[in-house]
Structure formats: C-alpha cells, structure tokens
Amino acid sequence: MTRSGIRLILTLVIVGWLTACSGQKSGEVAENTESSIPAVYKQRCLSCHGDQLEGRVGPNLQAVGSRLTEEEIAAIISEGKGGMPAFGKRLSEKELASISAWLAEHQ
C-alpha cells in the first residue's frame, strides 16, 4: 500500500471517529444554544433582523430580553408592531413559544 493510500485511510478513520464522537446522530439538529440560531428565526426573522440580531430593516434584537418579557415578545411577533407584520397566523404555537423564549434569553 502506498503512502497516499495509508493517508487516505487514516483520514477517513479520523473523520469517522470525530463524527461518531460528536454526540449527535446523523441528521439531528443541535438544541438551541447562544451560538445556534433556531430554524424559525432563520426562516422568518433573519432577513429583517440579521444573523447576529443586529438589525437590518427591523430593529436590533441583541438585548431584546432586557427590554421586553417573553410574553411581550410573543405578542409583538404574533400581532406585529410598527413596520413588522403579524406572524400569529403564520407560526404554530410551538414555533411562537420557541422563538419568544429564545429571544427573551438575549439580554
């Protein structure tokens, strides 16, 4: 076996080992953490509020949890406010609760 063949096999073994040790099954989505962005945010909010919650067309949400309660955030998402459209009929209750709780954590 050539050196390049050995390197290839060793690389594949290491990649397989790292994948197996990640603690995440194939296709499984990581739980929301500070560094992860929920799918509903990516789909519905990111274009106006930015991938860092920095605000674009919509306002900055980086510290929204220090200004508004989770319930107030949910009400704004559901009913809309100012230039923000209402998402109450576009989101499931679970999605609304999830995004509101995630945003409330940003203080």
PyMOL CGO cylinders between C-alpha atoms (Angstrom):
from pymol import cmd
from pymol.cgo import CYLINDER

trace = [
    CYLINDER, 0.00, 0.00, 0.00, 1.31, 3.45, -0.91, 0.3, 1, 1, 1, 1, 1, 1,
    CYLINDER, 1.31, 3.45, -0.91, 1.79, 6.33, 1.49, 0.3, 1, 1, 1, 1, 1, 1,
    CYLINDER, 1.79, 6.33, 1.49, -1.09, 8.25, -0.10, 0.3, 1, 1, 1, 1, 1, 1,
    CYLINDER, -1.09, 8.25, -0.10, -3.37, 5.22, 0.38, 0.3, 1, 1, 1, 1, 1, 1,
    CYLINDER, -3.37, 5.22, 0.38, -2.43, 4.97, 4.05, 0.3, 1, 1, 1, 1, 1, 1,
    CYLINDER, -2.43, 4.97, 4.05, -3.03, 8.70, 4.50, 0.3, 1, 1, 1, 1, 1, 1,
    CYLINDER, -3.03, 8.70, 4.50, -6.45, 8.40, 2.88, 0.3, 1, 1, 1, 1, 1, 1,
    CYLINDER, -6.45, 8.40, 2.88, -7.46, 5.50, 5.14, 0.3, 1, 1, 1, 1, 1, 1,
    CYLINDER, -7.46, 5.50, 5.14, -6.12, 7.28, 8.22, 0.3, 1, 1, 1, 1, 1, 1,
    CYLINDER, -6.12, 7.28, 8.22, -8.00, 10.45, 7.27, 0.3, 1, 1, 1, 1, 1, 1,
    CYLINDER, -8.00, 10.45, 7.27, -11.25, 8.52, 6.79, 0.3, 1, 1, 1, 1, 1, 1,
    CYLINDER, -11.25, 8.52, 6.79, -10.81, 6.76, 10.14, 0.3, 1, 1, 1, 1, 1, 1,
    CYLINDER, -10.81, 6.76, 10.14, -10.20, 10.07, 11.93, 0.3, 1, 1, 1, 1, 1, 1,
    CYLINDER, -10.20, 10.07, 11.93, -13.18, 11.74, 10.27, 0.3, 1, 1, 1, 1, 1, 1,
    CYLINDER, -13.18, 11.74, 10.27, -15.38, 8.77, 11.16, 0.3, 1, 1, 1, 1, 1, 1,
    CYLINDER, -15.38, 8.77, 11.16, -14.15, 8.83, 14.75, 0.3, 1, 1, 1, 1, 1, 1,
    CYLINDER, -14.15, 8.83, 14.75, -14.78, 12.58, 15.09, 0.3, 1, 1, 1, 1, 1, 1,
    CYLINDER, -14.78, 12.58, 15.09, -18.26, 12.22, 13.61, 0.3, 1, 1, 1, 1, 1, 1,
    CYLINDER, -18.26, 12.22, 13.61, -19.11, 9.35, 15.94, 0.3, 1, 1, 1, 1, 1, 1,
    CYLINDER, -19.11, 9.35, 15.94, -17.83, 11.28, 18.96, 0.3, 1, 1, 1, 1, 1, 1,
    CYLINDER, -17.83, 11.28, 18.96, -19.83, 14.42, 18.26, 0.3, 1, 1, 1, 1, 1, 1,
    CYLINDER, -19.83, 14.42, 18.26, -22.72, 13.12, 20.36, 0.3, 1, 1, 1, 1, 1, 1,
    CYLINDER, -22.72, 13.12, 20.36, -25.13, 13.96, 17.59, 0.3, 1, 1, 1, 1, 1, 1,
    CYLINDER, -25.13, 13.96, 17.59, -26.86, 11.47, 15.32, 0.3, 1, 1, 1, 1, 1, 1,
    CYLINDER, -26.86, 11.47, 15.32, -26.77, 11.99, 11.58, 0.3, 1, 1, 1, 1, 1, 1,
    CYLINDER, -26.77, 11.99, 11.58, -29.42, 14.49, 10.55, 0.3, 1, 1, 1, 1, 1, 1,
    CYLINDER, -29.42, 14.49, 10.55, -30.10, 15.55, 14.14, 0.3, 1, 1, 1, 1, 1, 1,
    CYLINDER, -30.10, 15.55, 14.14, -30.31, 19.27, 14.79, 0.3, 1, 1, 1, 1, 1, 1,
    CYLINDER, -30.31, 19.27, 14.79, -28.46, 20.72, 17.77, 0.3, 1, 1, 1, 1, 1, 1,
    CYLINDER, -28.46, 20.72, 17.77, -30.51, 22.18, 20.59, 0.3, 1, 1, 1, 1, 1, 1,
    CYLINDER, -30.51, 22.18, 20.59, -30.74, 25.95, 20.72, 0.3, 1, 1, 1, 1, 1, 1,
    CYLINDER, -30.74, 25.95, 20.72, -27.69, 27.46, 22.35, 0.3, 1, 1, 1, 1, 1, 1,
    CYLINDER, -27.69, 27.46, 22.35, -26.39, 31.01, 22.35, 0.3, 1, 1, 1, 1, 1, 1,
    CYLINDER, -26.39, 31.01, 22.35, -24.37, 30.20, 19.25, 0.3, 1, 1, 1, 1, 1, 1,
    CYLINDER, -24.37, 30.20, 19.25, -27.13, 28.45, 17.31, 0.3, 1, 1, 1, 1, 1, 1,
    CYLINDER, -27.13, 28.45, 17.31, -29.96, 30.16, 15.54, 0.3, 1, 1, 1, 1, 1, 1,
    CYLINDER, -29.96, 30.16, 15.54, -33.38, 28.46, 15.66, 0.3, 1, 1, 1, 1, 1, 1,
    CYLINDER, -33.38, 28.46, 15.66, -34.79, 27.37, 12.30, 0.3, 1, 1, 1, 1, 1, 1,
    CYLINDER, -34.79, 27.37, 12.30, -37.89, 29.53, 12.72, 0.3, 1, 1, 1, 1, 1, 1,
    CYLINDER, -37.89, 29.53, 12.72, -35.66, 32.60, 13.18, 0.3, 1, 1, 1, 1, 1, 1,
    CYLINDER, -35.66, 32.60, 13.18, -33.68, 31.69, 10.06, 0.3, 1, 1, 1, 1, 1, 1,
    CYLINDER, -33.68, 31.69, 10.06, -36.87, 31.23, 8.05, 0.3, 1, 1, 1, 1, 1, 1,
    CYLINDER, -36.87, 31.23, 8.05, -38.96, 34.16, 9.29, 0.3, 1, 1, 1, 1, 1, 1,
    CYLINDER, -38.96, 34.16, 9.29, -36.81, 36.76, 11.06, 0.3, 1, 1, 1, 1, 1, 1,
    CYLINDER, -36.81, 36.76, 11.06, -33.22, 36.74, 9.80, 0.3, 1, 1, 1, 1, 1, 1,
    CYLINDER, -33.22, 36.74, 9.80, -33.83, 38.76, 6.65, 0.3, 1, 1, 1, 1, 1, 1,
    CYLINDER, -33.83, 38.76, 6.65, -35.07, 41.78, 8.66, 0.3, 1, 1, 1, 1, 1, 1,
    CYLINDER, -35.07, 41.78, 8.66, -33.22, 41.35, 11.98, 0.3, 1, 1, 1, 1, 1, 1,
    CYLINDER, -33.22, 41.35, 11.98, -29.89, 39.90, 10.78, 0.3, 1, 1, 1, 1, 1, 1,
    CYLINDER, -29.89, 39.90, 10.78, -27.96, 36.74, 11.57, 0.3, 1, 1, 1, 1, 1, 1,
    CYLINDER, -27.96, 36.74, 11.57, -26.42, 38.37, 14.66, 0.3, 1, 1, 1, 1, 1, 1,
    CYLINDER, -26.42, 38.37, 14.66, -29.71, 40.04, 15.69, 0.3, 1, 1, 1, 1, 1, 1,
    CYLINDER, -29.71, 40.04, 15.69, -28.01, 43.30, 14.74, 0.3, 1, 1, 1, 1, 1, 1,
    CYLINDER, -28.01, 43.30, 14.74, -30.99, 44.66, 12.86, 0.3, 1, 1, 1, 1, 1, 1,
    CYLINDER, -30.99, 44.66, 12.86, -31.33, 45.40, 9.19, 0.3, 1, 1, 1, 1, 1, 1,
    CYLINDER, -31.33, 45.40, 9.19, -34.74, 46.63, 8.08, 0.3, 1, 1, 1, 1, 1, 1,
    CYLINDER, -34.74, 46.63, 8.08, -36.06, 45.60, 11.50, 0.3, 1, 1, 1, 1, 1, 1,
    CYLINDER, -36.06, 45.60, 11.50, -34.62, 46.73, 14.83, 0.3, 1, 1, 1, 1, 1, 1,
    CYLINDER, -34.62, 46.73, 14.83, -31.62, 45.31, 16.67, 0.3, 1, 1, 1, 1, 1, 1,
    CYLINDER, -31.62, 45.31, 16.67, -32.68, 42.38, 18.90, 0.3, 1, 1, 1, 1, 1, 1,
    CYLINDER, -32.68, 42.38, 18.90, -29.34, 41.65, 20.57, 0.3, 1, 1, 1, 1, 1, 1,
    CYLINDER, -29.34, 41.65, 20.57, -30.59, 42.69, 24.02, 0.3, 1, 1, 1, 1, 1, 1,
    CYLINDER, -30.59, 42.69, 24.02, -34.33, 42.42, 23.46, 0.3, 1, 1, 1, 1, 1, 1,
    CYLINDER, -34.33, 42.42, 23.46, -34.74, 40.25, 26.58, 0.3, 1, 1, 1, 1, 1, 1,
    CYLINDER, -34.74, 40.25, 26.58, -33.55, 43.11, 28.77, 0.3, 1, 1, 1, 1, 1, 1,
    CYLINDER, -33.55, 43.11, 28.77, -36.25, 45.40, 27.36, 0.3, 1, 1, 1, 1, 1, 1,
    CYLINDER, -36.25, 45.40, 27.36, -39.20, 43.05, 26.90, 0.3, 1, 1, 1, 1, 1, 1,
    CYLINDER, -39.20, 43.05, 26.90, -40.58, 39.97, 28.64, 0.3, 1, 1, 1, 1, 1, 1,
    CYLINDER, -40.58, 39.97, 28.64, -41.08, 36.71, 26.81, 0.3, 1, 1, 1, 1, 1, 1,
    CYLINDER, -41.08, 36.71, 26.81, -44.84, 37.42, 26.72, 0.3, 1, 1, 1, 1, 1, 1,
    CYLINDER, -44.84, 37.42, 26.72, -44.31, 40.90, 25.28, 0.3, 1, 1, 1, 1, 1, 1,
    CYLINDER, -44.31, 40.90, 25.28, -42.01, 39.48, 22.62, 0.3, 1, 1, 1, 1, 1, 1,
    CYLINDER, -42.01, 39.48, 22.62, -44.60, 36.82, 21.74, 0.3, 1, 1, 1, 1, 1, 1,
    CYLINDER, -44.60, 36.82, 21.74, -47.32, 39.48, 21.46, 0.3, 1, 1, 1, 1, 1, 1,
    CYLINDER, -47.32, 39.48, 21.46, -45.23, 41.57, 19.07, 0.3, 1, 1, 1, 1, 1, 1,
    CYLINDER, -45.23, 41.57, 19.07, -44.37, 38.55, 16.93, 0.3, 1, 1, 1, 1, 1, 1,
    CYLINDER, -44.37, 38.55, 16.93, -47.99, 37.42, 16.90, 0.3, 1, 1, 1, 1, 1, 1,
    CYLINDER, -47.99, 37.42, 16.90, -49.71, 40.78, 16.38, 0.3, 1, 1, 1, 1, 1, 1,
    CYLINDER, -49.71, 40.78, 16.38, -46.97, 42.80, 14.68, 0.3, 1, 1, 1, 1, 1, 1,
    CYLINDER, -46.97, 42.80, 14.68, -45.87, 46.31, 15.59, 0.3, 1, 1, 1, 1, 1, 1,
    CYLINDER, -45.87, 46.31, 15.59, -44.86, 49.33, 13.56, 0.3, 1, 1, 1, 1, 1, 1,
    CYLINDER, -44.86, 49.33, 13.56, -43.42, 48.02, 10.30, 0.3, 1, 1, 1, 1, 1, 1,
    CYLINDER, -43.42, 48.02, 10.30, -43.31, 44.43, 11.49, 0.3, 1, 1, 1, 1, 1, 1,
    CYLINDER, -43.31, 44.43, 11.49, -46.04, 42.20, 10.11, 0.3, 1, 1, 1, 1, 1, 1,
    CYLINDER, -46.04, 42.20, 10.11, -48.11, 39.91, 12.33, 0.3, 1, 1, 1, 1, 1, 1,
    CYLINDER, -48.11, 39.91, 12.33, -46.91, 36.32, 12.34, 0.3, 1, 1, 1, 1, 1, 1,
    CYLINDER, -46.91, 36.32, 12.34, -49.64, 34.91, 14.57, 0.3, 1, 1, 1, 1, 1, 1,
    CYLINDER, -49.64, 34.91, 14.57, -51.34, 33.06, 11.71, 0.3, 1, 1, 1, 1, 1, 1,
    CYLINDER, -51.34, 33.06, 11.71, -48.05, 32.03, 10.07, 0.3, 1, 1, 1, 1, 1, 1,
    CYLINDER, -48.05, 32.03, 10.07, -46.44, 30.35, 13.09, 0.3, 1, 1, 1, 1, 1, 1,
    CYLINDER, -46.44, 30.35, 13.09, -47.56, 27.40, 15.15, 0.3, 1, 1, 1, 1, 1, 1,
    CYLINDER, -47.56, 27.40, 15.15, -47.95, 27.91, 18.90, 0.3, 1, 1, 1, 1, 1, 1,
    CYLINDER, -47.95, 27.91, 18.90, -44.81, 25.85, 19.40, 0.3, 1, 1, 1, 1, 1, 1,
    CYLINDER, -44.81, 25.85, 19.40, -42.80, 28.00, 16.97, 0.3, 1, 1, 1, 1, 1, 1,
    CYLINDER, -42.80, 28.00, 16.97, -44.09, 31.20, 18.59, 0.3, 1, 1, 1, 1, 1, 1,
    CYLINDER, -44.09, 31.20, 18.59, -43.21, 29.95, 22.08, 0.3, 1, 1, 1, 1, 1, 1,
    CYLINDER, -43.21, 29.95, 22.08, -39.79, 28.74, 20.94, 0.3, 1, 1, 1, 1, 1, 1,
    CYLINDER, -39.79, 28.74, 20.94, -38.71, 31.95, 19.21, 0.3, 1, 1, 1, 1, 1, 1,
    CYLINDER, -38.71, 31.95, 19.21, -40.11, 34.13, 22.00, 0.3, 1, 1, 1, 1, 1, 1,
    CYLINDER, -40.11, 34.13, 22.00, -38.22, 32.17, 24.67, 0.3, 1, 1, 1, 1, 1, 1,
    CYLINDER, -38.22, 32.17, 24.67, -35.01, 32.24, 22.62, 0.3, 1, 1, 1, 1, 1, 1,
    CYLINDER, -35.01, 32.24, 22.62, -35.21, 35.99, 22.06, 0.3, 1, 1, 1, 1, 1, 1,
    CYLINDER, -35.21, 35.99, 22.06, -36.04, 36.63, 25.73, 0.3, 1, 1, 1, 1, 1, 1,
    CYLINDER, -36.04, 36.63, 25.73, -32.72, 34.97, 26.65, 0.3, 1, 1, 1, 1, 1, 1,
    CYLINDER, -32.72, 34.97, 26.65, -30.83, 37.73, 24.80, 0.3, 1, 1, 1, 1, 1, 1,
    CYLINDER, -30.83, 37.73, 24.80, -30.10, 40.30, 27.46, 0.3, 1, 1, 1, 1, 1, 1,
]
cmd.load_cgo(trace, "trace")
